[in-house]
Amino acid sequence: MAAAVSLFGIRHHGPGSARRLVEALDALQPAMVLIEGPADASHLLPMLADPAMATPVALLTYAEDDPADASFFPFADYSPEYQAVRWAVAHGAAVRFIDLPASDRLGERQGERSTADDEALEVVADDDPIARDPIGTLAMAAGYDDGESWWADVIEENPASTPVFAAVADAMTALRGEACPPSAREAAREAHMRIEIARAAKESDGPVAVVCGAWHVPALAAGPSLSADRALLKGRPKTKTKATWAPWTAPRLARASGYGAGVVAPGWFAHLWDTRHATDRDTIWLARIARTMRECGHFVSTASVIEAQRLGHALAALRERPHPGFEELRDAAIACLCLGERAIWDDIAAELLIGSAVGVIPADTPLAPLLEDLQRQQKAMRLKPEALERALTLDLRSDSGLARSTLLHRLDALDVPWGRLADVGRSRGTFRENWVLAWQPEFAVRLVENLVHGSTIAEAADGRLRDAMRVETELGALAELVRRAMIADLPRATRTGIARLEDRAALTSDCQALLAALPPMADILRYGEARSGTVEHLAGLMPRIVVQAALAFPYAARNLDADAAGALRGVILAAEGAIQLAELAPDVIATWHEGLRKLFDDEQTTRLIAGSAARLLYEAEELSADEAAALLARMLSPGTPVGEAAGYFEGFLEGAGQRLIHDTALREAVDAWLSALDEEAFVANLPLFRRVFSALDRNERRRLMDAALGRSGDGARGYRLLPGAAAIWPAHEARVIALMTGGGDG
């Protein structure tokens, strides 16, 4: 004789549902507990009751031949399914998942990728408003503006002992009668669950409890025959899958993260679960708000907390709610604790409402090899994954600092940016790195994806970089890959990249590609002092590329349009910085400077490039002040078209406007050219001129104005004209002020 079956329709991640479910299980004492979830992962369920398991965690299922095709099924302390598993293990009851196997779900998706569970209340038809939000429909019928508030009052925050599961089942039955028929996938899921329920009822020697999303209860209570269900499931696509547990994070339980079954405020729901037996949970919540505010440096008095509690109860009465909920306590806290300033509340909201908790999985959890390797290294290096950003400073001269840095760089090579460099630094011999760490659950999926490259973090990072190097044709991108391999301490990938770099450099004459390779190469040489590694080949290759680029200058800089000229100028300036950083031999520097000189000697060179080259030589003291002034005067002479002169002006002076304050000859050449422009040309080029001087602060602009107008300050009384300036003062000053103020900010 089949065992009796009881259906418990719950809300995913609902603390009220979890509390009521535990009470119902205590009363029923089932011999078997069935839970909505992938049936082929049932063997992993007992691990949820392991004392070493700390939520939030997620069941990770992925296709064996395509790990990127994966799904997460998250659990928190307040998830009814989690509490059902723990109850079953504690009471010796059998526990199973009964939904479509992961092999079916992933096979059906045919490569479509997902990193979250499907939906909050198992949405079945996107074009049906009832199926899309059944709780919202019930809330509207009860006079509520939204489903969250209704569910909170009826289930999550209602202490009364009402038969809620029967009431929810009746409501869902009514709603499903008005909804569109289920989709093919939804029908298959419910058919599979009915088959599994029938099988369990035959096998069990006691009551069977079924825990599922509330929307499914009517379909599981009464549906087609088992033969019809089996026929519906016949021939569905399948794929080989693997499953394990992975740490989850509190922020990813929030609906704002994009998780369909997420909740508005995970921190609040955790509070509801933790205080489920308390009679003063509103007071506890307000005390927690006060503590968080004090930790953030805000002053909060005990009297203000008392007033906030009174206001919360008053708001609940005004809104005809049975007791203060999240919204009432939030509004009361803003009014009484935050002095009415929403900005203060926003300052603490993330930590209070979302939190930064990261789950922990037991050491014996079946892990994908890369996840296992990462967990082992995290433990050895004492690097705890956290969801919220955390600063970490590493000294590369210490073994621990170097090991941590190497791990973070290897993960970055695997597209797992657990750490982000906050201040890379540009000085040679840098032994310090500043990181910002923030762990995201999807990083686990990315590690699984990288299993094709190797079974350890080091092997996978090495394999992935070497694969990328083999297909990369651009010198700059190839040099960047070598840099990443070098700082991640991956010798094989470094050797492969340097060999590829040498081959590509020998075969290219593209000046811009050669220049783009220099900055990452300089970084590699710089890191050679902080990290062990072989860079001898690179130390010989970089000078060769500098010489090749210098020889290619005249042909690469001729007759360029504005976009191409801007791009070439950018790589020239970056290459100059790299050359200074690498401290190359004097003969290589001389060849570089000779190539720059040819740029402004060639009449066909685009003037933006010529101006930039002249500026670099002037700053390197390869061009004297008199030579620079004479060159500037020639390039800005009245016979030069305004567009070309403006290009040279921008190339020479953008970012170097301070030199005009101190260099009289340069300033006079610029002054003469600006004064000679007709009004139309001056106005047309005014945005460019202002951009050139935008790097100057207010005091520097004032000093340059004084120098250009020939006046000196006399303290607080203002300015007076120097002798000889009166004749040109009005028009000249108007132009100088237009240049310096950018429309009135000087």
Secondary structure, 3 states (H helix, E strand, C coil): CCCCEEEEEECCCCHHHHHHHHHHHHHHCCCEEEEEEEHHHHHHHHHHHCCCCECCEEEEEEECCEEEEEEEEEECCCCHHHHHHHHHHHCCCEEEEEECCHHHHHHHHCCCCCCCCCCCCCCCCCCCHHHHCHHHHHHHHCCCCCHHHHHHHHHHCCCCCCCHHHHHHHHHHHHHHHCCCCCHHHHHHHHHHHHHHHHHHHHCCCCEEEEEEHHHHHHHHCCCCHHHHHHHHCCCCCCCEEEEEEECEHHHHEHHHCCCCCECCHHHHHHHHHCCCCCCHHHHHHHHHHHHHHHCCCCCCHHHHHHHHHHHHHHHHHCCCCCCCHHHHHHHHHHHCCCCCHHHHHHHHHHHHHCCCECECCCCCCCCHHHHHHHHHHHHHCCCCCCCCEEEEEECCCHHHHHHHHHHHHHHHCCCCCEEEEECCCCCCCCEEEEEECCCCHHHHHHHHHHHHCCCHHHHHHHHHHHHHHHCCCHHHHHHHHHHHHHCCCHHHHHHHHHHHHHHHHHCCCHHHHHHCHHHHHHHHHHCCCCCCCCHHHHHHHHHHHHHHHHHHHHHCECCCHHHHHHHHHHHHHHHHHHHHHCCCHHHHHHHHHHHHHHHHCCCECHHHHHHHHHHHHHCCCCCHHHHHHHHHHHCCCCCCHHHHHHHHHHHHCCCCCHHHHCHHHHHHHHHHHHHCCHHHHHHHHHHHHHHHCCCCHHHHHHHHHHHHCEEECHHHCEEECCCCCCCHHHHHHHHHHHHHCCCCC
